Amino acid sequence: MLSLVPIDIVTIDDLKNQWVKQLDNIGDDSDLTTYLASQYMHLIDWHVKLCDDDSCKDVYIYKAEDGRLRAIAEILDSSRSKDPSVKLLDIHIEPDLNSQFPDQLDFKFMMDLAEVFGAVLALASRMAFDNGTNKLKIYGRTEQMQSLFGALVSQADEFDFNMYLQGKWLIMETGEGK
């Protein structure tokens, strides 16, 4: 079963073990590999610190059916705010996927990437619904995400929910909820 697991020191240790192995398996000594390893170690160390400070309540790990820890998702529950919603602030994908982009845009890669992003979006949407809100906001951190958001909104009438842009946010909203 797909799940977003709240991060804690045990899951972050499991994630570190899995992701360090993935980084080791990349295997080349290129600047990109060195950069990725540095970025992932910084990301993992940051989340270890959050867990040590007991400040990681808005951080989740996407655990696939096979047990792989495929992404870290930062999801903020704003269901009690003036504008009730759940906000998907960021997704950090596993090194295996990140190291392939954009060199290997084959079908398997695209399906793996779609699985990770689709599962995190579905689970964040479920979290919004379970928290009694009908709105999921996704932050577009990069130009690529903004372009993707624009493409999605242009196809909005194909979906069973309302979708629109609000600044750097993609808003997905159903008629249900508060």
Solvent accessible surface area in square Angstrom, and as a share of the most:
residue,aa,sasa,rsa
1,M,195,0.87
2,L,63,0.32
3,S,36,0.23
4,L,24,0.12
5,V,38,0.22
6,P,83,0.52
7,I,7,0.04
8,D,66,0.34
9,I,77,0.39
10,V,98,0.56
11,T,22,0.13
12,I,0,0.00
13,D,68,0.35
14,D,63,0.33
15,L,0,0.00
16,K,69,0.29
17,N,90,0.46
18,Q,54,0.24
19,W,0,0.00
20,V,45,0.26
21,K,136,0.58
22,Q,17,0.08
23,L,15,0.07
24,D,103,0.53
25,N,124,0.64
26,I,47,0.24
27,G,59,0.57
28,D,75,0.39
29,D,141,0.73
30,S,47,0.30
31,D,126,0.66
32,L,92,0.46
33,T,18,0.11
34,T,89,0.52
35,Y,124,0.47
36,L,11,0.05
37,A,32,0.25
38,S,64,0.41
39,Q,81,0.36
40,Y,7,0.03
41,M,60,0.27
42,H,127,0.57
43,L,24,0.12
44,I,0,0.00
45,D,76,0.39
46,W,127,0.45
47,H,1,0.00
48,V,39,0.22
49,K,109,0.46
50,L,29,0.15
51,C,19,0.12
52,D,104,0.54
53,D,83,0.43
54,D,129,0.67
55,S,61,0.39
56,C,15,0.09
57,K,159,0.67
58,D,38,0.20
59,V,10,0.06
60,Y,33,0.12
61,I,0,0.00
62,Y,0,0.00
63,K,82,0.35
64,A,8,0.06
65,E,129,0.58
66,D,103,0.53
67,G,26,0.25
68,R,81,0.29
69,L,9,0.04
70,R,9,0.03
71,A,0,0.00
72,I,0,0.00
73,A,0,0.00
74,E,43,0.19
75,I,1,0.01
76,L,60,0.30
77,D,70,0.36
78,S,15,0.10
79,S,5,0.03
80,R,225,0.82
81,S,54,0.35
82,K,206,0.87
83,D,56,0.29
84,P,37,0.24
85,S,0,0.00
86,V,0,0.00
87,K,48,0.20
88,L,2,0.01
89,L,51,0.25
90,D,27,0.14
91,I,29,0.15
92,H,45,0.20
93,I,24,0.12
94,E,0,0.00
95,P,0,0.00
96,D,47,0.24
97,L,2,0.01
98,N,53,0.27
99,S,26,0.17
100,Q,52,0.23
101,F,101,0.42
102,P,86,0.54
103,D,115,0.59
104,Q,99,0.44
105,L,94,0.47
106,D,79,0.41
107,F,159,0.66
108,K,141,0.60
109,F,3,0.01
110,M,92,0.41
111,M,101,0.45
112,D,29,0.15
113,L,30,0.15
114,A,56,0.44
115,E,67,0.30
116,V,0,0.00
117,F,69,0.29
118,G,35,0.33
119,A,6,0.05
120,V,0,0.00
121,L,50,0.25
122,A,60,0.46
123,L,38,0.19
124,A,0,0.00
125,S,43,0.28
126,R,128,0.47
127,M,35,0.16
128,A,4,0.03
129,F,103,0.43
130,D,96,0.50
131,N,50,0.26
132,G,28,0.27
133,T,1,0.01
134,N,36,0.19
135,K,23,0.10
136,L,5,0.03
137,K,18,0.07
138,I,10,0.05
139,Y,54,0.21
140,G,0,0.00
141,R,118,0.43
142,T,62,0.36
143,E,147,0.66
144,Q,132,0.59
145,M,53,0.24
146,Q,52,0.23
147,S,79,0.51
148,L,100,0.50
149,F,5,0.02
150,G,32,0.31
151,A,56,0.43
152,L,56,0.28
153,V,42,0.24
154,S,78,0.50
155,Q,98,0.44
156,A,23,0.18
157,D,130,0.67
158,E,131,0.59
159,F,76,0.32
160,D,150,0.78
161,F,60,0.25
162,N,87,0.45
163,M,10,0.05
164,Y,67,0.26
165,L,77,0.38
166,Q,93,0.41
167,G,71,0.68
168,K,105,0.45
169,W,56,0.20
170,L,1,0.01
171,I,1,0.01
172,M,35,0.15
173,E,36,0.16
174,T,61,0.35
175,G,86,0.83
176,E,107,0.48
177,G,48,0.46
178,K,143,0.61
